[in-house]
Amino acid sequence: MEVVKTVVLLTLMTLMFVWVGGMMGGSQGMLIALVMAGVMNFVSYFYSDQLVLRHYNAVPVTHQEASGLYAIVERLSSKANIPVPQVYIIPDSTPNAFATGRNPSHAAVAVTEGLLELLDDDEVEAVLAHELSHVRHYDILVGTIAATIAGAIGVIANMMQFGAIFGGDRENRPNPIVMIVLAIILPLAAAVIQMAISRNREYMADEGAARLTKHPEWLQSALAKLSNYNQRGMVHEATPESAHMFIINPFSGKDISFASLFSTHPSTEDRIARLEELKFEIR
């Protein structure tokens, strides 16, 4: 079912991108947009994991190099009935973590050195359970491709203000007023779509972690610690395009006023409250 949801969602995002191309360049614009979407989906599907791991200087570790961390990942993978993912450590003092990969058979989990120093073993297990839940439900693939297409829609929408892309037939182009309206609406629509995808799946991953560990309070404690720390700093070289991947938004300390409405993560308070409701159900 998760695979079907993933295919449907990515298809809708691609169609939206093609529609934008058609609005600006007619049939020629649609064709160019379709080719662009195909290239973006291909790169995101096969190479996004290595690109993001390289961006954050993530270092692969073996069972011998990080036996305790590996043992937790292996135990949780067995419970989740998925292959054991590759394990990476990011040389960064800010505590955070993310998962990446196109499917459970080609997945990786990465934690920062700061996370391993800040959290106790139970809290680390809860964080890893959260990330493995993302892997199990193909969340990272969806988020990565959705972010790629949403970003491209935003770029094209900005270019629409000048009516200077695709070079299609003028008769097929909308009038200037329509183009200006779309230039304003499309980036907002793309941001809302990305936000909705990320926020909903964060809640799902939190619940998945609670059910894997049978201890929602472990994740509650971890989220509180991570959130408090990330208010003071963020992972080095963090980017808005990859913010949705982390268990805690690395820009949470900078999320203020109107911008917070488009945060890729729900508030830590809401996440902790939902986990509180799960305690009685799980036990």
Backbone torsions as a table, in degrees:
resi	resn	phi	psi	omega
1	MET	NA	-39.8	179.7
2	GLU	-64.2	-35.5	178.0
3	VAL	-64.3	-42.3	179.2
4	VAL	-62.7	-45.0	179.0
5	LYS	-60.1	-40.3	-179.8
6	THR	-62.9	-46.8	-179.0
7	VAL	-62.9	-43.7	-179.8
8	VAL	-62.2	-45.8	-178.3
9	LEU	-63.0	-46.5	-179.0
10	LEU	-67.1	-33.1	176.0
11	THR	-64.4	-43.2	179.3
12	LEU	-64.3	-40.9	178.6
13	MET	-64.0	-40.1	179.2
14	THR	-66.1	-42.5	178.7
15	LEU	-62.5	-37.5	177.6
16	MET	-63.0	-41.8	179.7
17	PHE	-64.1	-43.5	179.2
18	VAL	-65.2	-37.9	178.5
19	TRP	-61.4	-41.8	177.6
20	VAL	-59.9	-43.5	178.1
21	GLY	-60.8	-39.8	178.9
22	GLY	-67.6	-36.2	179.0
23	MET	-62.9	-31.3	-175.2
24	MET	-99.0	-27.9	-174.8
25	GLY	-134.5	16.2	179.4
26	GLY	62.7	-145.9	-177.5
27	SER	-65.2	-35.0	178.1
28	GLN	-66.1	-41.6	177.8
29	GLY	-63.6	-39.8	178.4
30	MET	-62.7	-41.9	-179.2
31	LEU	-64.4	-45.7	179.5
32	ILE	-63.3	-42.3	179.6
33	ALA	-64.1	-39.2	179.6
34	LEU	-64.3	-42.5	178.0
35	VAL	-64.0	-43.8	178.8
36	MET	-61.1	-43.3	179.2
37	ALA	-63.0	-40.6	178.5
38	GLY	-62.6	-42.9	179.2
39	VAL	-64.9	-44.7	-179.7
40	MET	-62.6	-43.3	178.7
41	ASN	-63.8	-40.0	-179.9
42	PHE	-62.9	-49.9	-179.3
43	VAL	-64.0	-43.4	-179.9
44	SER	-62.8	-40.5	-176.2
45	TYR	-68.4	-45.3	-171.9
46	PHE	-95.7	-24.8	-170.5
47	TYR	-126.7	-5.4	-175.7
48	SER	-61.4	-35.9	-177.9
49	ASP	-63.8	-46.2	-179.4
50	GLN	-69.0	-33.8	179.3
51	LEU	-65.2	-44.5	-177.6
52	VAL	-72.6	-36.7	177.7
53	LEU	-64.6	-39.8	178.5
54	ARG	-68.0	-36.5	-179.2
55	HIS	-61.3	-39.0	-178.1
56	TYR	-95.1	12.5	177.0
57	ASN	56.2	35.2	-179.6
58	ALA	-66.7	136.1	-177.5
59	VAL	-109.5	123.2	177.7
60	PRO	-68.6	140.9	178.8
61	VAL	-124.4	150.9	179.3
62	THR	-99.1	173.9	178.4
63	HIS	-61.0	-36.5	-179.0
64	GLN	-70.9	-33.2	-176.7
65	GLU	-80.7	-28.2	-179.4
66	ALA	-144.5	67.8	-172.2
67	SER	-62.6	-41.3	-179.1
68	GLY	-65.4	-45.0	179.1
69	LEU	-63.9	-44.0	-179.7
70	TYR	-63.8	-38.7	-179.2
71	ALA	-61.9	-40.6	178.5
72	ILE	-64.3	-45.7	-179.6
73	VAL	-62.1	-42.4	-180.0
74	GLU	-64.8	-42.2	-179.5
75	ARG	-64.8	-45.2	-179.8
76	LEU	-68.3	-37.1	178.7
77	SER	-63.5	-38.2	177.8
78	SER	-64.5	-42.9	179.0
79	LYS	-64.9	-38.1	-178.5
80	ALA	-81.9	-7.5	179.5
81	ASN	60.2	46.9	176.0
82	ILE	-131.0	158.1	176.6
83	PRO	-61.6	151.2	178.0
84	VAL	-70.1	121.3	-179.1
85	PRO	-76.2	166.3	172.7
86	GLN	-69.5	147.5	-177.1
87	VAL	-114.5	132.5	-179.2
88	TYR	-128.4	150.6	172.4
89	ILE	-120.4	131.5	180.0
90	ILE	-97.7	124.3	-179.9
91	PRO	-74.4	75.2	-178.5
92	ASP	-143.9	138.0	-176.3
93	SER	-79.6	-15.0	178.5
94	THR	-79.0	124.5	-177.0
95	PRO	-72.4	124.1	176.7
96	ASN	-169.3	174.1	-179.0
97	ALA	-161.5	156.4	174.6
98	PHE	-154.4	165.1	174.4
99	ALA	-122.5	154.0	179.3
100	THR	-150.2	168.4	-179.2
101	GLY	127.1	154.4	-174.9
102	ARG	-83.8	-19.9	178.0
103	ASN	-164.2	169.6	-177.6
104	PRO	-57.6	-25.3	179.9
105	SER	-81.9	-14.7	179.2
106	HIS	-132.6	66.9	-174.6
107	ALA	-125.9	161.7	176.8
108	ALA	-147.0	146.5	173.0
109	VAL	-119.9	139.8	-178.3
110	ALA	-131.2	134.5	176.9
111	VAL	-126.9	148.9	178.1
112	THR	-83.7	158.5	175.6
113	GLU	-60.6	-35.4	179.4
114	GLY	-62.2	-35.9	178.9
115	LEU	-65.6	-43.1	-179.1
116	LEU	-66.1	-28.1	179.2
117	GLU	-81.2	-34.5	-174.6
118	LEU	-81.3	-39.7	-171.5
119	LEU	-96.5	152.1	172.9
120	ASP	-84.2	177.5	-173.5
121	ASP	-60.9	-40.8	-179.7
122	ASP	-64.4	-41.0	179.9
123	GLU	-69.1	-38.0	175.5
124	VAL	-61.8	-42.0	178.9
125	GLU	-61.9	-39.6	179.7
126	ALA	-65.2	-41.4	178.5
127	VAL	-63.8	-44.3	179.5
128	LEU	-66.4	-35.1	176.7
129	ALA	-63.9	-38.8	176.0
130	HIS	-60.5	-47.2	-178.4
131	GLU	-67.1	-38.0	178.7
132	LEU	-69.0	-28.3	174.5
133	SER	-66.1	-37.8	174.2
134	HIS	-60.3	-45.1	-179.8
135	VAL	-61.9	-45.1	-177.1
136	ARG	-60.2	-33.4	-176.1
137	HIS	-103.5	13.5	177.1
138	TYR	61.2	25.5	-177.1
139	ASP	-64.8	-39.9	-174.6
140	ILE	-66.8	-40.0	177.1
141	LEU	-60.9	-47.2	-179.6
142	VAL	-60.7	-48.2	-178.0
143	GLY	-62.5	-39.9	-177.9
144	THR	-66.3	-48.8	-178.1
145	ILE	-69.8	-38.9	178.0
146	ALA	-62.4	-40.9	178.8
147	ALA	-65.8	-38.8	-179.9
148	THR	-63.5	-48.0	-178.7
149	ILE	-69.8	-40.1	179.0
150	ALA	-62.3	-40.4	177.4
151	GLY	-63.9	-40.4	179.2
152	ALA	-65.9	-38.7	177.4
153	ILE	-61.9	-40.7	178.8
154	GLY	-62.4	-42.4	179.8
155	VAL	-63.9	-46.6	-179.1
156	ILE	-63.7	-39.3	-179.8
157	ALA	-62.8	-38.3	177.7
158	ASN	-65.3	-38.5	179.8
159	MET	-69.2	-23.6	-180.0
160	MET	-62.7	-26.7	-178.6
161	GLN	-59.8	-25.7	-179.1
162	PHE	-102.9	-4.7	179.9
163	GLY	55.5	39.3	-169.9
164	ALA	-122.5	37.9	176.3
165	ILE	-130.8	158.9	176.3
166	PHE	68.9	-35.8	179.1
167	GLY	63.8	34.7	-178.9
168	GLY	-77.0	-178.8	179.7
169	ASP	-63.3	129.4	-178.2
170	ARG	-59.1	-32.0	-177.4
171	GLU	-67.5	-22.5	-178.6
172	ASN	-92.2	-4.2	-178.0
173	ARG	-88.9	147.6	174.1
174	PRO	-69.6	162.8	179.3
175	ASN	-70.5	165.1	-175.2
176	PRO	-56.6	-36.7	-179.0
177	ILE	-63.8	-43.8	178.4
178	VAL	-62.2	-41.2	-179.4
179	MET	-63.9	-39.5	179.1
180	ILE	-66.4	-43.1	178.6
181	VAL	-60.8	-45.5	179.0
182	LEU	-64.2	-36.1	179.6
183	ALA	-62.3	-28.4	178.5
184	ILE	-85.2	-42.4	-172.7
185	ILE	-76.5	-41.6	-172.8
186	LEU	-60.4	-46.5	177.7
187	PRO	-60.4	-36.9	178.1
188	LEU	-66.3	-41.9	179.3
189	ALA	-63.6	-42.8	178.8
190	ALA	-63.2	-40.7	179.5
191	ALA	-65.5	-40.6	179.2
192	VAL	-64.7	-42.2	178.6
193	ILE	-61.2	-47.9	-179.9
194	GLN	-62.4	-42.0	179.6
195	MET	-61.9	-46.2	-178.1
196	ALA	-62.7	-41.3	178.9
197	ILE	-61.5	-49.1	-174.4
198	SER	-68.7	-46.5	-176.4
199	ARG	-62.7	-46.1	-178.6
200	ASN	-61.9	-40.9	-177.6
201	ARG	-75.6	-22.0	172.7
202	GLU	-66.9	-43.4	176.3
203	TYR	-60.6	-43.4	-179.6
204	MET	-63.9	-40.0	179.7
205	ALA	-69.2	-35.8	175.8
206	ASP	-61.5	-45.6	179.1
207	GLU	-65.1	-40.9	178.1
208	GLY	-60.7	-39.4	179.0
209	ALA	-65.8	-42.7	179.9
210	ALA	-61.8	-38.8	-179.4
211	ARG	-75.4	-30.8	177.9
212	LEU	-69.6	-44.0	-176.7
213	THR	-86.8	-21.6	-174.3
214	LYS	67.2	14.1	-179.2
215	HIS	-136.3	83.8	178.5
216	PRO	-58.0	-29.4	-177.8
217	GLU	-65.0	-25.3	177.1
218	TRP	-64.0	-45.5	-179.6
219	LEU	-71.9	-35.6	176.7
220	GLN	-57.7	-47.1	180.0
221	SER	-63.9	-42.8	-179.2
222	ALA	-63.7	-44.7	-179.0
223	LEU	-62.8	-40.8	179.8
224	ALA	-62.6	-45.5	179.9
225	LYS	-64.8	-46.1	-178.5
226	LEU	-64.0	-41.5	-178.9
227	SER	-64.7	-44.5	-179.8
228	ASN	-62.2	-41.7	-178.5
229	TYR	-68.4	-41.8	-176.6
230	ASN	-72.1	-9.7	172.4
231	GLN	-70.6	-20.4	-176.0
232	ARG	-100.6	-16.9	-177.7
233	GLY	-167.6	177.4	-179.9
234	MET	-144.6	163.8	179.5
235	VAL	-58.3	135.8	-178.7
236	HIS	-59.9	133.7	178.9
237	GLU	64.2	25.2	174.8
238	ALA	-64.7	143.9	-178.9
239	THR	-125.1	149.8	177.9
240	PRO	-59.0	-32.6	-178.4
241	GLU	-65.0	-28.5	-177.7
242	SER	-109.4	3.7	-176.9
243	ALA	-60.1	-34.2	-177.0
244	HIS	-65.2	-17.7	-175.8
245	MET	-76.2	-29.4	-174.2
246	PHE	-75.9	153.6	178.8
247	ILE	-67.9	-31.6	173.4
248	ILE	-123.3	132.5	179.6
249	ASN	-56.1	117.6	-178.8
250	PRO	-65.2	-13.1	178.6
251	PHE	-102.9	15.7	-176.1
252	SER	-60.2	-31.0	178.1
253	GLY	-71.5	-17.2	-179.3
254	LYS	-106.7	-4.7	-177.5
255	ASP	-77.3	100.0	-178.2
256	ILE	-130.9	158.4	174.0
257	SER	48.9	-131.7	-172.0
258	PHE	-63.3	-34.1	-176.8
259	ALA	-61.7	-29.6	-177.6
260	SER	-66.0	-21.4	178.5
261	LEU	-64.7	-24.8	-177.1
262	PHE	-108.4	23.0	177.3
263	SER	-65.5	142.8	-179.6
264	THR	-78.6	-7.9	-179.0
265	HIS	-120.9	143.0	170.6
266	PRO	-69.8	166.1	-179.5
267	SER	-66.7	149.3	179.1
268	THR	-61.6	-36.0	179.3
269	GLU	-60.6	-43.7	179.2
270	ASP	-65.2	-40.5	-179.6
271	ARG	-64.5	-42.2	179.2
272	ILE	-66.2	-38.5	179.5
273	ALA	-64.4	-41.1	178.8
274	ARG	-65.6	-38.5	177.5
275	LEU	-64.8	-33.9	178.1
276	GLU	-62.0	-38.9	178.9
277	GLU	-66.3	-27.5	-178.5
278	LEU	-77.2	-20.0	-175.2
279	LYS	-55.7	-48.2	-176.6
280	PHE	-69.0	-37.6	179.5
281	GLU	-65.3	-44.5	-176.8
282	ILE	-69.9	-35.4	-177.1
283	ARG	-93.7	NA	NA
